[in-house]
Amino acid sequence: MSEVNDRFDVVAIGDTTQDVFLLMSDASLQCDLDGENCRLCFDYADKIAVDQKTDISAVGNAANNAIGVARLGLRSAIYTVVGDDVQGRLAKDILEENGVDSRYVTFDKKHGTNFSAVINYKEERTILVYHEPRDYQLPTFEPTEWIYLTSASGDGVEAMHEQSLNFVKDNPKVKLAFNPGTHQMHLGKKKLLPLLAETEMLFLNRQESAEVLGVTTDDIKELAKSYHDIGVQIMVITDGPDGSYVSDGKTIWYLKIFRGPVIERTGAGDSYGSGFISAMVKGKDLAEAMLWGNANSTSVVQYIGAREGLLGEEKLLELIEENSDIIPEEFVTL
């Protein structure tokens, strides 16, 4: 899909994958005495029964964000590299069907489309991820208000970071949102510093926030302050079923999750991010952006996969109204 109006609200940058969800009950959890550090266990060298299998194409952090933003009525595009195969072609079609401009979708003739096996057990998911090697070459983007940089393959991730950083520096009116994926977090704080210093909005969960910094503390105030000291303007820390925190460098706000059933939590963070950034593009304040993120995430966890529950604006506002007693609260000042 390509339109005459070439100005975007958000261009997502990152990998796209094919997810296969396996719902299991023939397994167990083994946790430390404090209930932390749990491990999913099933019999070794055995055939394990799977209760349900669901295939979902065109997902991954970048695709989830681009589709989430588009469903909320904004113009989104995606730069992603997929295999020149059935899964890659299907991914492009699905992105277009969901209102995402696909002009920057690139087909890799040497390597296939990324694949993930998602094991669903007791409302949580364990993801086995396979990323194909990629040679990223960012195109010349049309004007955009934001770029949303997220998960990419290990072999090419540093080149993608350099190209994205150069784009932001060459286009000072473009704001950078950053949601590091696994390969990016493994680079460590030192290699991520140049990007973090230019990041307007950073999305991480509580555990990831400590991992990137290489610290053991999970204290929200300490984590947020450390990222602000690096240069991050808005720090978004999600904490799963325990809610979310957002800091602007002066005040940290906390928001409980909305009421609703949970089928599985794949895409919860991505949906929060697309709701949050969409609210900001539409001129909302941080408190309202938290509500938008919260509503989107509440909906997504009621479905298998990261895309089905992504909301349009009307349904999103209805969900916020249904949970009007749950509002952002001042957590602490910095």
C-alpha positions as a Markdown table, in Angstrom:
| # | Residue | x | y | z |
|---|---|---|---|---|
| 1 | Met | 0.0 | 0.0 | 0.0 |
| 2 | Ser | 1.3 | 3.4 | -0.9 |
| 3 | Glu | -0.5 | 6.8 | -0.7 |
| 4 | Val | 0.1 | 10.2 | -2.2 |
| 5 | Asn | 0.4 | 11.7 | 1.3 |
| 6 | Asp | 3.9 | 10.6 | 2.2 |
| 7 | Arg | 4.1 | 12.0 | 5.7 |
| 8 | Phe | 4.0 | 9.3 | 8.5 |
| 9 | Asp | 3.3 | 9.5 | 12.1 |
| 10 | Val | 5.4 | 6.5 | 13.0 |
| 11 | Val | 7.8 | 4.4 | 11.0 |
| 12 | Ala | 8.6 | 1.1 | 12.8 |
| 13 | Ile | 12.0 | -0.5 | 12.3 |
| 14 | Gly | 12.7 | -4.1 | 13.1 |
| 15 | Asp | 12.2 | -7.8 | 12.3 |
| 16 | Thr | 9.0 | -9.5 | 11.4 |
| 17 | Thr | 8.4 | -13.2 | 12.3 |
| 18 | Gln | 6.0 | -16.1 | 11.9 |
| 19 | Asp | 4.7 | -17.3 | 15.4 |
| 20 | Val | 3.4 | -20.8 | 16.1 |
| 21 | Phe | 1.6 | -20.9 | 19.5 |
| 22 | Leu | 1.6 | -24.2 | 21.4 |
| 23 | Leu | -0.9 | -24.4 | 24.3 |
| 24 | Met | 0.4 | -26.9 | 26.8 |
| 25 | Ser | -0.9 | -28.4 | 30.1 |
| 26 | Asp | 1.4 | -31.4 | 30.3 |
| 27 | Ala | 4.2 | -29.4 | 32.1 |
| 28 | Ser | 5.1 | -28.0 | 35.5 |
| 29 | Leu | 6.8 | -25.0 | 37.0 |
| 30 | Gln | 9.8 | -25.2 | 39.3 |
| 31 | Cys | 10.5 | -21.9 | 41.2 |
| 32 | Asp | 12.9 | -20.8 | 43.9 |
| 33 | Leu | 11.6 | -20.7 | 47.4 |
| 34 | Asp | 10.7 | -17.0 | 47.1 |
| 35 | Gly | 8.5 | -17.8 | 44.1 |
| 36 | Glu | 11.0 | -16.1 | 41.7 |
| 37 | Asn | 13.1 | -17.5 | 38.8 |
| 38 | Cys | 10.6 | -20.1 | 37.7 |
| 39 | Arg | 11.5 | -22.7 | 35.1 |
| 40 | Leu | 9.1 | -24.5 | 32.7 |
| 41 | Cys | 9.7 | -28.2 | 32.9 |
| 42 | Phe | 8.5 | -31.2 | 30.9 |
| 43 | Asp | 9.9 | -34.7 | 30.4 |
| 44 | Tyr | 13.2 | -34.9 | 28.6 |
| 45 | Ala | 13.5 | -37.1 | 25.5 |
| 46 | Asp | 9.8 | -37.7 | 25.4 |
| 47 | Lys | 6.8 | -36.8 | 23.2 |
| 48 | Ile | 4.9 | -34.0 | 24.8 |
| 49 | Ala | 1.2 | -33.5 | 24.0 |
| 50 | Val | 0.2 | -30.1 | 22.8 |
| 51 | Asp | -3.4 | -29.0 | 23.5 |
| 52 | Gln | -3.7 | -26.4 | 20.7 |
| 53 | Lys | -1.7 | -25.0 | 17.8 |
| 54 | Thr | -2.2 | -21.5 | 16.4 |
| 55 | Asp | -0.2 | -20.0 | 13.5 |
| 56 | Ile | 0.1 | -16.2 | 13.3 |
| 57 | Ser | 2.0 | -14.4 | 10.5 |
| 58 | Ala | 3.3 | -10.8 | 10.4 |
| 59 | Val | 4.2 | -10.3 | 14.0 |
| 60 | Gly | 7.2 | -9.2 | 15.9 |
| 61 | Asn | 7.8 | -6.0 | 17.9 |
| 62 | Ala | 8.0 | -3.7 | 14.8 |
| 63 | Ala | 5.0 | -5.2 | 13.0 |
| 64 | Asn | 2.9 | -5.2 | 16.2 |
| 65 | Asn | 3.7 | -1.6 | 16.8 |
| 66 | Ala | 3.0 | -0.6 | 13.2 |
| 67 | Ile | -0.4 | -2.4 | 13.1 |
| 68 | Gly | -1.3 | -1.1 | 16.6 |
| 69 | Val | -0.6 | 2.5 | 15.5 |
| 70 | Ala | -2.5 | 2.1 | 12.3 |
| 71 | Arg | -5.6 | 0.7 | 14.1 |
| 72 | Leu | -5.6 | 3.8 | 16.2 |
| 73 | Gly | -6.1 | 6.0 | 13.1 |
| 74 | Leu | -2.5 | 7.1 | 12.5 |
| 75 | Arg | -0.2 | 6.7 | 9.4 |
| 76 | Ser | 2.3 | 4.0 | 10.1 |
| 77 | Ala | 5.0 | 2.4 | 7.9 |
| 78 | Ile | 7.5 | -0.4 | 8.6 |
| 79 | Tyr | 11.0 | -1.1 | 7.5 |
| 80 | Thr | 11.5 | -4.9 | 7.9 |
| 81 | Val | 13.3 | -7.6 | 6.1 |
| 82 | Val | 11.5 | -10.9 | 5.5 |
| 83 | Gly | 12.3 | -14.0 | 3.5 |
| 84 | Asp | 11.3 | -14.2 | -0.2 |
| 85 | Asp | 9.0 | -17.1 | 0.7 |
| 86 | Val | 5.3 | -17.8 | 1.5 |
| 87 | Gln | 5.6 | -16.5 | 5.0 |
| 88 | Gly | 7.3 | -13.3 | 3.9 |
| 89 | Arg | 4.8 | -12.5 | 1.2 |
| 90 | Leu | 1.9 | -13.3 | 3.6 |
| 91 | Ala | 3.4 | -10.9 | 6.1 |
| 92 | Lys | 3.5 | -8.1 | 3.6 |
| 93 | Asp | -0.2 | -8.8 | 2.7 |
| 94 | Ile | -1.3 | -8.8 | 6.3 |
| 95 | Leu | 0.5 | -5.5 | 7.1 |
| 96 | Glu | -1.2 | -3.9 | 4.1 |
| 97 | Glu | -4.6 | -5.3 | 5.2 |
| 98 | Asn | -4.1 | -3.7 | 8.6 |
| 99 | Gly | -3.4 | -0.2 | 7.2 |
| 100 | Val | 0.4 | -0.3 | 7.4 |
| 101 | Asp | 2.3 | 1.3 | 4.5 |
| 102 | Ser | 4.5 | -1.5 | 3.1 |
| 103 | Arg | 6.8 | 0.4 | 0.8 |
| 104 | Tyr | 9.9 | -0.3 | 3.0 |
| 105 | Val | 9.3 | -4.1 | 3.3 |
| 106 | Thr | 12.3 | -5.8 | 1.8 |
| 107 | Phe | 12.6 | -9.4 | 0.6 |
| 108 | Asp | 15.7 | -11.4 | 1.4 |
| 109 | Lys | 16.4 | -14.0 | -1.3 |
| 110 | Lys | 19.1 | -15.8 | 0.7 |
| 111 | His | 17.4 | -16.2 | 4.0 |
| 112 | Gly | 13.9 | -17.1 | 5.1 |
| 113 | Thr | 11.4 | -15.4 | 7.3 |
| 114 | Asn | 12.1 | -15.4 | 11.1 |
| 115 | Phe | 10.3 | -18.0 | 13.2 |
| 116 | Ser | 9.2 | -18.3 | 16.8 |
| 117 | Ala | 7.6 | -21.1 | 18.7 |
| 118 | Val | 5.6 | -19.8 | 21.6 |
| 119 | Ile | 4.8 | -22.2 | 24.5 |
| 120 | Asn | 1.7 | -21.1 | 26.4 |
| 121 | Tyr | 1.4 | -22.5 | 29.9 |
| 122 | Lys | -0.8 | -21.0 | 32.6 |
| 123 | Glu | -1.3 | -17.6 | 31.0 |
| 124 | Glu | 2.4 | -17.0 | 30.5 |
| 125 | Arg | 4.5 | -17.6 | 27.4 |
| 126 | Thr | 8.0 | -18.9 | 26.8 |
| 127 | Ile | 9.3 | -18.0 | 23.4 |
| 128 | Leu | 11.8 | -20.0 | 21.3 |
| 129 | Val | 13.2 | -17.5 | 18.8 |
| 130 | Tyr | 15.0 | -18.0 | 15.6 |
| 131 | His | 16.3 | -14.9 | 13.7 |
| 132 | Glu | 17.7 | -15.3 | 10.3 |
| 133 | Pro | 21.0 | -13.3 | 9.6 |
| 134 | Arg | 20.2 | -10.0 | 8.0 |
| 135 | Asp | 22.0 | -7.2 | 6.1 |
| 136 | Tyr | 20.0 | -4.1 | 7.0 |
| 137 | Gln | 20.1 | -1.2 | 4.6 |
| 138 | Leu | 17.7 | 1.5 | 5.8 |
| 139 | Pro | 16.0 | 3.3 | 3.0 |
| 140 | Thr | 15.5 | 7.1 | 2.7 |
| 141 | Phe | 12.4 | 7.5 | 4.7 |
| 142 | Glu | 9.7 | 10.0 | 3.8 |
| 143 | Pro | 9.0 | 12.6 | 6.5 |
| 144 | Thr | 7.8 | 11.1 | 9.8 |
| 145 | Glu | 7.2 | 12.4 | 13.3 |
| 146 | Trp | 8.6 | 9.3 | 15.0 |
| 147 | Ile | 10.7 | 6.2 | 14.3 |
| 148 | Tyr | 10.2 | 3.3 | 16.5 |
| 149 | Leu | 13.3 | 1.1 | 16.7 |
| 150 | Thr | 13.0 | -2.4 | 18.0 |
| 151 | Ser | 14.0 | -6.0 | 17.8 |
| 152 | Ala | 16.5 | -7.0 | 15.0 |
| 153 | Ser | 18.8 | -9.9 | 14.2 |
| 154 | Gly | 22.1 | -10.2 | 16.0 |
| 155 | Asp | 24.4 | -10.2 | 12.9 |
| 156 | Gly | 23.1 | -6.9 | 11.6 |
| 157 | Val | 21.8 | -5.1 | 14.6 |
| 158 | Glu | 24.8 | -2.8 | 15.2 |
| 159 | Ala | 24.7 | -1.6 | 11.6 |
| 160 | Met | 21.0 | -0.9 | 12.0 |
| 161 | His | 21.7 | 1.1 | 15.1 |
| 162 | Glu | 24.3 | 3.2 | 13.3 |
| 163 | Gln | 22.0 | 3.9 | 10.4 |
| 164 | Ser | 19.1 | 4.8 | 12.7 |
| 165 | Leu | 21.2 | 7.0 | 14.8 |
| 166 | Asn | 22.5 | 8.8 | 11.6 |
| 167 | Phe | 18.9 | 9.3 | 10.4 |
| 168 | Val | 17.8 | 10.9 | 13.7 |
| 169 | Lys | 20.9 | 13.2 | 13.8 |
| 170 | Asp | 20.3 | 14.2 | 10.1 |
| 171 | Asn | 16.6 | 14.8 | 10.8 |
| 172 | Pro | 16.5 | 16.6 | 14.1 |
| 173 | Lys | 12.7 | 17.0 | 14.0 |
| 174 | Val | 12.3 | 13.2 | 14.0 |
| 175 | Lys | 11.8 | 11.7 | 17.5 |
| 176 | Leu | 13.2 | 8.3 | 18.4 |
| 177 | Ala | 11.3 | 5.7 | 20.3 |
| 178 | Phe | 13.4 | 2.7 | 21.3 |
| 179 | Asn | 12.2 | -0.8 | 22.4 |
| 180 | Pro | 15.3 | -3.0 | 22.5 |
| 181 | Gly | 14.9 | -6.6 | 21.5 |
| 182 | Thr | 16.9 | -9.5 | 22.9 |
| 183 | His | 19.9 | -9.1 | 20.6 |
| 184 | Gln | 20.0 | -5.4 | 21.3 |
| 185 | Met | 19.9 | -5.8 | 25.0 |
| 186 | His | 22.7 | -8.4 | 24.9 |
| 187 | Leu | 24.9 | -5.7 | 23.4 |
| 188 | Gly | 25.1 | -4.1 | 26.8 |
| 189 | Lys | 24.9 | -0.5 | 28.1 |
| 190 | Lys | 28.2 | 0.7 | 26.6 |
| 191 | Lys | 27.2 | -0.1 | 23.0 |
| 192 | Leu | 23.7 | 1.1 | 23.4 |
| 193 | Leu | 24.7 | 4.5 | 25.0 |
| 194 | Pro | 24.8 | 6.5 | 21.7 |
| 195 | Leu | 21.3 | 5.4 | 20.9 |
| 196 | Leu | 20.0 | 5.9 | 24.4 |
| 197 | Ala | 21.4 | 9.4 | 24.5 |
| 198 | Glu | 19.2 | 10.3 | 21.5 |
| 199 | Thr | 16.1 | 8.4 | 22.7 |
| 200 | Glu | 13.0 | 10.5 | 23.3 |
| 201 | Met | 10.9 | 7.5 | 24.6 |
| 202 | Leu | 12.3 | 4.2 | 25.9 |
| 203 | Phe | 10.2 | 1.1 | 26.4 |
| 204 | Leu | 11.4 | -1.7 | 28.7 |
| 205 | Asn | 10.0 | -4.0 | 31.3 |
| 206 | Arg | 11.3 | -3.9 | 34.8 |
| 207 | Gln | 13.7 | -6.8 | 34.4 |
| 208 | Glu | 15.0 | -5.6 | 31.0 |
| 209 | Ser | 15.6 | -2.1 | 32.5 |
| 210 | Ala | 18.1 | -3.6 | 34.9 |
| 211 | Glu | 19.6 | -6.0 | 32.4 |
| 212 | Val | 20.5 | -3.2 | 29.9 |
| 213 | Leu | 22.2 | -1.1 | 32.6 |
| 214 | Gly | 24.0 | -4.2 | 34.0 |
| 215 | Val | 22.7 | -3.6 | 37.5 |
| 216 | Thr | 21.0 | -5.9 | 40.1 |
| 217 | Thr | 18.6 | -3.4 | 41.5 |
| 218 | Asp | 14.9 | -3.4 | 40.3 |
| 219 | Asp | 14.1 | -0.2 | 42.1 |
| 220 | Ile | 11.9 | 1.9 | 39.8 |
| 221 | Lys | 13.3 | 5.2 | 40.9 |
| 222 | Glu | 16.9 | 4.2 | 40.5 |
| 223 | Leu | 16.3 | 2.6 | 37.1 |
| 224 | Ala | 14.4 | 5.6 | 35.7 |
| 225 | Lys | 17.0 | 8.1 | 37.0 |
| 226 | Ser | 19.8 | 6.2 | 35.5 |
| 227 | Tyr | 18.2 | 6.3 | 32.0 |
| 228 | His | 17.4 | 10.0 | 32.4 |
| 229 | Asp | 21.0 | 10.6 | 33.3 |
| 230 | Ile | 22.0 | 9.0 | 30.0 |
| 231 | Gly | 19.6 | 11.2 | 28.0 |
| 232 | Val | 16.3 | 9.4 | 27.7 |
| 233 | Gln | 13.5 | 11.9 | 27.9 |
| 234 | Ile | 10.5 | 9.6 | 28.7 |
| 235 | Met | 11.1 | 6.3 | 30.4 |
| 236 | Val | 8.3 | 3.7 | 30.2 |
| 237 | Ile | 8.7 | 0.6 | 32.4 |
| 238 | Thr | 6.1 | -2.1 | 32.2 |
| 239 | Asp | 5.8 | -4.6 | 35.0 |
| 240 | Gly | 3.5 | -7.3 | 33.7 |
| 241 | Pro | 0.4 | -7.9 | 35.9 |
| 242 | Asp | 1.9 | -5.5 | 38.4 |
| 243 | Gly | 1.2 | -2.4 | 36.2 |
| 244 | Ser | 3.4 | 0.2 | 34.6 |
| 245 | Tyr | 5.5 | 3.2 | 35.4 |
| 246 | Val | 6.3 | 6.3 | 33.3 |
| 247 | Ser | 8.8 | 9.0 | 34.2 |
| 248 | Asp | 9.4 | 12.4 | 32.5 |
| 249 | Gly | 12.5 | 13.0 | 34.6 |
| 250 | Lys | 10.6 | 14.9 | 37.3 |
| 251 | Thr | 7.8 | 12.6 | 38.3 |
| 252 | Ile | 7.2 | 8.9 | 38.1 |
| 253 | Trp | 3.6 | 7.8 | 37.6 |
| 254 | Tyr | 2.2 | 4.4 | 38.3 |
| 255 | Leu | -0.9 | 2.7 | 36.8 |
| 256 | Lys | -2.5 | -0.6 | 37.8 |
| 257 | Ile | -3.6 | -2.9 | 35.0 |
| 258 | Phe | -7.3 | -2.8 | 34.0 |
| 259 | Arg | -9.6 | -5.7 | 34.9 |
| 260 | Gly | -10.1 | -8.4 | 32.3 |
| 261 | Pro | -9.3 | -12.1 | 31.6 |
| 262 | Val | -5.9 | -13.2 | 30.5 |
| 263 | Ile | -5.5 | -15.9 | 27.8 |
| 264 | Glu | -1.7 | -15.3 | 27.2 |
| 265 | Arg | 0.6 | -12.3 | 27.4 |
| 266 | Thr | 2.4 | -12.3 | 24.1 |
| 267 | Gly | 2.5 | -8.8 | 22.7 |
| 268 | Ala | 1.4 | -7.1 | 25.9 |
| 269 | Gly | 4.4 | -4.8 | 25.9 |
| 270 | Asp | 4.1 | -4.0 | 22.2 |
| 271 | Ser | 0.4 | -3.1 | 22.5 |
| 272 | Tyr | 1.1 | -0.9 | 25.5 |
| 273 | Gly | 3.8 | 0.8 | 23.4 |
| 274 | Ser | 1.6 | 1.4 | 20.3 |
| 275 | Gly | -1.2 | 2.8 | 22.5 |
| 276 | Phe | 1.2 | 5.0 | 24.4 |
| 277 | Ile | 3.0 | 6.5 | 21.4 |
| 278 | Ser | -0.3 | 6.9 | 19.5 |
| 279 | Ala | -1.7 | 9.0 | 22.3 |
| 280 | Met | 1.4 | 11.1 | 22.4 |
| 281 | Val | 1.2 | 11.7 | 18.6 |
| 282 | Lys | -2.4 | 12.8 | 19.1 |
| 283 | Gly | -1.3 | 15.4 | 21.7 |
| 284 | Lys | -2.3 | 13.6 | 24.9 |
| 285 | Asp | -0.4 | 14.0 | 28.1 |
| 286 | Leu | 1.6 | 11.2 | 29.8 |
| 287 | Ala | -1.2 | 10.2 | 32.1 |
| 288 | Glu | -3.6 | 9.7 | 29.2 |
| 289 | Ala | -1.0 | 8.0 | 27.2 |
| 290 | Met | -0.6 | 5.4 | 30.0 |
| 291 | Leu | -4.3 | 4.8 | 29.9 |
| 292 | Trp | -4.2 | 4.2 | 26.1 |
| 293 | Gly | -1.3 | 1.8 | 26.5 |
| 294 | Asn | -3.0 | 0.0 | 29.4 |
| 295 | Ala | -6.3 | -0.4 | 27.5 |
| 296 | Asn | -4.5 | -1.8 | 24.4 |
| 297 | Ser | -2.5 | -4.3 | 26.5 |
| 298 | Thr | -5.6 | -5.3 | 28.5 |
| 299 | Ser | -7.3 | -6.2 | 25.2 |
| 300 | Val | -4.4 | -8.0 | 23.6 |
| 301 | Val | -3.8 | -10.5 | 26.5 |
| 302 | Gln | -7.4 | -11.7 | 26.0 |
| 303 | Tyr | -6.4 | -13.4 | 22.7 |
| 304 | Ile | -3.7 | -15.7 | 21.4 |
| 305 | Gly | -1.0 | -13.7 | 19.7 |
| 306 | Ala | 0.0 | -10.1 | 19.6 |
| 307 | Arg | -2.3 | -8.7 | 16.9 |
| 308 | Glu | -5.9 | -9.9 | 17.3 |
| 309 | Gly | -6.7 | -7.7 | 20.3 |
| 310 | Leu | -5.2 | -4.5 | 19.1 |
| 311 | Leu | -7.9 | -1.8 | 19.4 |
| 312 | Gly | -9.3 | 1.0 | 17.4 |
| 313 | Glu | -9.7 | 4.3 | 19.1 |
| 314 | Glu | -13.5 | 3.9 | 19.8 |
| 315 | Lys | -13.1 | 0.6 | 21.6 |
| 316 | Leu | -10.0 | 1.8 | 23.4 |
| 317 | Leu | -11.8 | 4.7 | 24.9 |
| 318 | Glu | -14.7 | 2.5 | 25.9 |
| 319 | Leu | -12.3 | 0.2 | 27.8 |
| 320 | Ile | -10.8 | 3.2 | 29.6 |
| 321 | Glu | -14.3 | 4.3 | 30.6 |
| 322 | Glu | -15.1 | 0.9 | 31.9 |
| 323 | Asn | -12.1 | 1.1 | 34.1 |
| 324 | Ser | -12.5 | 4.8 | 35.1 |
| 325 | Asp | -11.6 | 4.0 | 38.7 |
| 326 | Ile | -8.1 | 3.0 | 37.6 |
| 327 | Ile | -6.0 | 6.1 | 36.9 |
| 328 | Pro | -2.3 | 7.0 | 37.0 |
| 329 | Glu | -1.1 | 7.9 | 40.4 |
| 330 | Glu | 2.1 | 9.8 | 41.4 |
| 331 | Phe | 4.6 | 7.2 | 42.5 |
| 332 | Val | 7.6 | 9.3 | 43.4 |
| 333 | Thr | 9.4 | 12.5 | 42.4 |
| 334 | Leu | 13.0 | 12.5 | 41.1 |
